[in-house]
Amino acid sequence: MRKILSSVKRRVMLGLALLTLVVGMSWYGIHRSGLRLAGEEEMSVCIQLRSSDHSVVQRGRERVIAYDREMSKILDKYPELRPKWKNVSPEENGYLRLMQLSDRYVGKLEPLEALLDFPNEVSDAIYQLDWKTEAIGEYLSKEAELLSELRAIGMMPDQSIEGVDIDCCAELYPASFTKQCADLLCLDARYAAKEGDGSRAVTSILAAYGMARHFSQIETPSLHHETVGILVALMVLDTAVNEVIPELQLSKSEISELRKKLRPVTNEDFSRVIEGELYVGMRACILPCMHQVGDIPALYKIPDPSNFYAAYIGHIKHWSNVQSWLSLRGSIEGKGGNWVYKFPGKMSSQTQGLINETITVGLQIYNKGHARTKIVYRYYDAVLAIAAGEEPPVELLTGKPFIFDPETRELRLPADSLLDAQGVEVTRVP
């Protein structure tokens, strides 16, 4: 059963990771450099706010306040872009609680440094290299308090980005930490399933899935947030379908209940992600570059900032509108075409190129990966539906039924599915 789902997961997750890098090389290069203070070149504002140096903390907070004030003016001018906050209390805000938990672990570490120090035996188990029951059990027992907190956060139904430091949520370390938390929960689910503890296994699976929900379902999910949501969700689905369900030998009714709770949590409408990118990107990236604070590389210096943000907003808004008519196949095959924003005459060619490369090219590539992910979600849902004895959905792109052999219990994608054309193999339904 692992064959196709692991193949699908590896291909799509690696593809999305690479697509994210394409987009991220532009955005996060600016994030890291554009958020530096003079004399603190290797520290972002987010890390500076944790510094014991009061003067550094104060300068960092002043910049965050200044950017938020500027963002407020922009939203007054473009009220249709103002987020609709959920009014979630801090105690019940799963996203905020996850950020606060990551703060406790990151300290003054570099954003890309590993935050949870997994022993070799645990890393081997997570990455399907080896399984040593005793060592894994000992580690999970040692981390029982952390696992309990992760389950509580993951099972929270609500999430909101309101009030969260924008520099912190734009940095990469919360994403790395969240992925590790989901890894740990999935490992716990696998271990519990092998030990016959169904309640613990299912709870850990659903909590790990909640990590994906907290990133994708905030009010302004950026490309960064959506990517984390996708990668975590696919990993959890793979673990549930390939290991937890078969190990526990769940009944059809139990699988049916689990299926209801493993519906896609990432955004169906990519335009919502684009609008989230505008909000997060403007606050965390564009405004710092416009203000030219600190030692910003020449590549990211904007010669004409007075016209820049209007062009940036216009460009993003266009891409949001494109999603209202671009078909799924058009997204995957790139048939929407490139759109070139008509910049004002005063804008430099350097600035025009920066916007076109990061938005036109980046969003088109990312949109393709996002569209393919929807097909993979549908495939997982079909596997769960058949295992539960329910009517499976049709393949999303072609509208044709999945090919299922009841004797071998093998499930195939339709022959003309674009995923099938990429070499997806056959799987076996539990």
N, C-alpha and C positions, 0 to 999 in steps of 0.2 A: 504493500500500500504506500510505502514511503516514496516509491520511485518517482511518480509524476509530481506529487506535491512538493517534494524536496527539490525536484528539478525546476518546477514552476517558481517556487519560492526563491531559489538561488538566482535564477535568471532575472526575475522581476526585481528582487531586492538589490541585486548587483546593478541592474539597469537603472533603477531609481537612484541608487547611491551615486552612480556615475553622473546621472543627469543632475542630481543635486550639486555635485562637485562643479559641474559646468556653470550652473547658476551661481553656486556659492563662491567660486573663485573670484567672481566680481563683487558679490555682496559682502562676503565676510572679510575679504581683503580690505574693503572700505570700513567695515565694522571695526576691525582690529586697529587699523591705522587712523581712521577718522575720529576715533574715540580716545585718542591719547592726549595726555596733558604734557606740556613742556616739562622736561626733566623726569618724566615717568613713562618713557617710550614703550616699555614692555607691559604696561598695565592698562587695562581698559577701565572706564569709569566704574563699571560694576565691581571689579576687584578692588579699585581704590576705595570704594565705599565701605570696604571691610578693613581698611588699613588702620593701624593703631596711631598713625600720624594724623592728628586732628586737622591740620591745615590741608592735607590731601583730601580727607573726607569732606571738609567744608567746600573746597573747590569743586569736587565731584558733584555734590548735591546742588550747588549753585548752577552748574551746567545743566543738570537734569531738569531743574525748575525752569531754566531759561528755554530749553527746547520744548518743554510741555506748554509753556506760555505761547511760544511761537506756533505750536501745533494747534492750540486753541483758536488762534486767529485764522489759521487755514480752514479749520472746520466751520468757523463762523461764515467764511466766504463760500465754502462748499458744504452746506448742511446735509446734503444727501450722503456724504461720506462719514458722517458722525456715527460711531458704533452705538448699537442698542444694547446697553448694559443689562445684565441679568439680575443685578441686585442680590448677589449671593453673599451670605455672611462669611467672614474670614474663616470661621471654624468649620464651615461646610464646603469651602472652596477647594476642590480636589487639586486644581492646578496650582493654586497658591500654596497649599500644604506641601505639594511636591517640590516647589521651588524653595520653600523654607527648609525642607529636609535636605535638599542638595546643598544649601548654604552651610548646614552643619558639617557636611563632609568636605566641601571644597576648601574652606578656610582661605589661605592665600595661595593655593595651588594654581598652576597655570591652567587655563580653561580646557586644554586638550589632554591633560594628564588623567590617567585612570584614577577613579575615585574610590572604587571598591576593590580591594586587593584580594582577588580570588586565588586560592591555592591552585597548584598545577592540576591536582585531581579534579577540582571543581571546574576549572576552565576546560579540561579535557571532556568532562561530562556535558558541559554546556554546548560545546562545539562538536558533539557526537564522535569524539575520538576514542573515548574509553569510559567505562563505568565501574567505579569502585564503591560499592554500596556502603561499606563501613565508614570510609573517609567522608563521603557525601553526607551521610547521616550525622556524623559528628559536627561537620561544618554547619549544617542547617540547625542543629541544636544550639550551637554557639551563637548563631545569628537569629535566634527565636524572637528576640525583642524587635529587631529590625523588620523581620518578616511580618510580625503582628501589625506593626505600624504601616507597612506597605499594603497589607491586605485592607486595612481600614481606609487608607487614602484611595486605593484603587476601586473600592466598592462605593465611594461617594458618588452620588448621581450628578452632582453639579460642579461646574467649573467656570471661572471667569478670569480675565486678564486685567480687569479693572483694579487699579491700585498697585499692580505689580511693577517693579522697577523695569522700565523698558529696556535699559541696557542689559540687565540680567537675563531677560527672556529672549534677547536677540543673540546672546552669547552661545557658544557651542557646548559649554560644560553641562548645562542642565539636560541637554539631549543625550550626551554620553552617559550621564548618571541615570537618566530614565531608562535607557536601553539596558543598562546593567541591572536596574531594579526589576525590569521585566524578565531578564535572563534568570535572575534569582528566583522569582516567583514561578517561572516555568519549570525550573529545576526542582523546586519544592513540589510542584504538581506531579512531575514524573516520579519523584521519589515516593510521594504519598500513594500514588496509584500502584506502584510496585509493592507497597506495604499493605495494600488493600484498604486504605483510608480514603474512601470516595469523597466524603464531605470536604476534607482538607484539600484534596486534589482539585476538585471543581471550584472551590472558593479561590484558590491560588490562580487558577486559569482565568477566572472572571476578574480578579483583581488586576492581573497583568493586562487584560484587555482594557480595563479601566484606565490604565496609563496611556494607552493610545487615544481613548476618548477624551481625556483631559487635554491633550495637545490639539486634537483636531476640532473639538467642539467649543473652544473659547470663542468669544465674540469676533476676534480678528485673527483667524488662523493664517499665518504667513506661509510661504513656501517651506520655511524651516520647520514650523509646527506641523504642517501637513505631512512632511516627509517622515518625521518621527512617528506620527500616528500611523502611517502606512506600514513602515518597517516593523513596528512593534505588533500591529494587528496581524500581519501576515505570519510573523513568527509564532504568535499565540495560536492562531488557527492551525498551523502546521503541527504544533505540539498537541493540541486537543485532538485532532483527527488521527494523527499517526501513532500517538502513544497513550494518551490518557483514556480515550474511549475504548480502544482495544484492550488495554491492560485491565481496566475495570469491568470490561464486558457489560457495558451499560445497556439497559433495555431500550426498546424503541421509544417508549414514552419519556425516558430520561434523556435520550438523545434529542428528542423533539423539544423538550424544555431548554436544553442547552443551546439548541439551534436558535431559538427565539432570542437568547441573550448574546449571541455572537453575530448579530446582524452588523453590517458595515457601520463603522463609527466615523470613517473619514467622509469628507464632503462630497456629495453627489454632484453639486454644482461647482465647477472649477472657478467660476467668476467670484464666488465667495472667498476663495483663497487669494485671488488677485487683489480683491479689495482689502483683505487682511494684510497682504504684502505692502500695499500702499500705506496703511496706517502704521505698521511696525517699521517698514523701511524708511518712511519719512522721518519718524521720530529718532530711530536708532542710527540711521545712515546718512540720509540726505541733509538734514539740518546741521549735523556736525560738520559735514563737508562744506556746506554753504558758509558756515561761520568761520571756517579756516582756522580752527583752534588747534594749537599744538604743532608737532612736526609731521605734517601730512605729506606723503610722497607727491611728487609733481603730477603723477598719473591721475590722482584724485582731486587735484586742485581745480576749482571751477572758476574760470575767468569771468564769467558773467552770471553770478548767482541771482541777480534781480529777476531774470527771466527763467531761471532753471526750474524752480519748483512748479511753476505753472505748466511748463512743458512736460515735466515728469508726471504730474497729475493727469494731464490730457492723454498722455500715452497709456497710462495704467487704465484709465476709464475706458479707452477704446478697447483694450483687451478684455475688459469685463463685459462689454457689449458684444464682442465677438462670440463669447460663450453662449449667448442667447440663441444663436442660429447655427453654430458649427456642430455638425453631427459627430457621433462617436467615431465613425469610420474616418470622417474628415480630420478629426483630431489626431488619430493614429497615423494616417497616411500623410498628414501635413498639408492637406488640400486647402486650408484656410488662407494660405499665402502670407507673405510678409506685408505688413502695413508700415509705411514710413510716415512718421509724424511731420506735418508741415511746420517746421520751426520758424519762429520770428527771425527776421533778417539780422538782428543784432546778436543772435546766439552764435558762438564760435563753433567751428567744425569739430573741435576737440570735445566740446560738451555734447554736441549732437551725436557724435560717435559713441560716447560713453552711454548715453541713454538708449540708443538703438541696439547696441551690443548686449547690454544687460537686460533690457526689457523685451525687445522684439525677438531676438534670437533665443534668449534664455527662457522666456515664457512659452515659446512655441515648442521647444524641446521638452520642457517639463510637462506641458499639457499632454504630450504624446504618452509619457510615462504614466501620468495620472489616469488617462483613458484606459490604458492597458490594465492598470490595476483593477478597474471596475470589472473587467472580464474575469480576472483571477478570483475576486470576491464571489462572483456568480458561480464559478466552478466549485469553490469550497462549499457554498450553500447547497449546490446540487449533491455533493458527496454526503453532506449531513442529512439532506432530505431523504435520499435513498436509504441511508442507514436507519432513519427513523420510520421508514415505511410510508413516506409522504410523497406527494407529487413533486418531482424536481422542477426547478425553473429551467427555461430554455437558455441556450447560450446567448449572451447579451448582444454580441455584435451581429451575428447572422440571424438570430431569432429561431434557430433550429434546435431540436432537442439534442441533448448530450447522448452519445452512443453507449448504451449500457448492456452488457451481457449478463443475464441473471445467473447463468451457470458458473461462469468464472468470476462473476462480480467485478469484471473489469469495466472501467468507465473511460471513455474517450471524448475528446472535443470533436465537434464537427470537422470534417476534412478541410473545409475552406475557412476555418477560423484563423485569424492572423496569429494567434498564439501557437496553434498547431503548426503553422508554417515556420515557426521559429524552432521547431524540434522538440516540442513537448511530447512526452512519452505516455505510456498507458499506466493506470493505477488500478488498485483493487479497493472496493468499498468495504468497510468493516461489517 
